[in-house]
Amino acid sequence: MKTPSLTTSLPVSFASASTPSSPASDPLSSQPASPAADLAPAASLQGIITCHLREEGPHVLAVTVSYSETTATSGRVRSFRKLYQFVARPALVVRTKIGTVDGGWALEAQLENV
């Protein structure tokens, strides 16, 4: 299992970003979002991240959010961390078979959506 103490930087892209007042209509065609944003008071930022996992099995996604308090008495930077555990499974199973037919070659491929 990937653990938060053994962190690995992965190339991650933001597929979409939206706010509750203006949701993204099509997440795949949206412009990439900036990871840093200035928000109005009581506003929120939502985004979808995509990453190709090469290993199947259990993984942990560690998300760290940093923000600064902008009150008149405080300007300190705060942060919090959230861990999401999930299991990555293969999407397709490919089986191939090669044989000879009438002096030539034949390739049989079976694709199974799992």
C-alpha positions, -999 to +999 in steps of 0.1 A: +000+000+000+012+035-008+016+053+025+016+091+032+051+088+048+065+075+016+053+103-006+059+103-043+053+133-066+030+124-094+021+145-124-014+156-117-035+179-139-067+197-130-094+185-154-119+211-142-126+236-115-159+251-105-175+269-078-210+261-065-224+292-081-208+285-115-203+247-120-183+235-150-206+222-177-182+198-193-152+188-170-131+173-199-132+205-220-126+230-192-094+250-190-069+237-165-074+253-131-047+270-111-039+252-078-037+286-060-067+309-060-081+339-042-116+333-030-143+356-016-154+350+020-176+319+023-167+308-013-154+274-022-133+259-049-139+225-064-118+206-089-113+172-105-078+158-107-066+131-131-036+109-127-027+076-145-019+049-120+004+023-133+001-001-103-031-017-093-039-023-056-045-001-026-034+036-027-036+066-005-042+101-019-029+128+005-044+162+000-029+192+018-046+226+017-029+258+029-047+291+034-042+324+052-066+340+075-073+375+064-090+389+095-080+423+109-063+406+139-047+377+122-027+370+090-013+336+098-010+308+074-029+276+083-031+242+066-048+208+070-043+174+054-069+148+044-061+112+034-083+093+009-078+055+006-089+037-025-082+005-045-072+008-082-083-021-103-075-030-139-101-017-164-093-043-192-078-078-194-062-086-227-055-122-237-037-131-269-031-163-289-008-167-319-010-196-343-003-206-379-031-209-405-024-221-441+013-211-440+005-177-425+001-163-390-031-157-371-034-135-340-064-138-317-070-111-291-097-112-264-105-080-245-125-082-213-140-053-195-136-061-158 
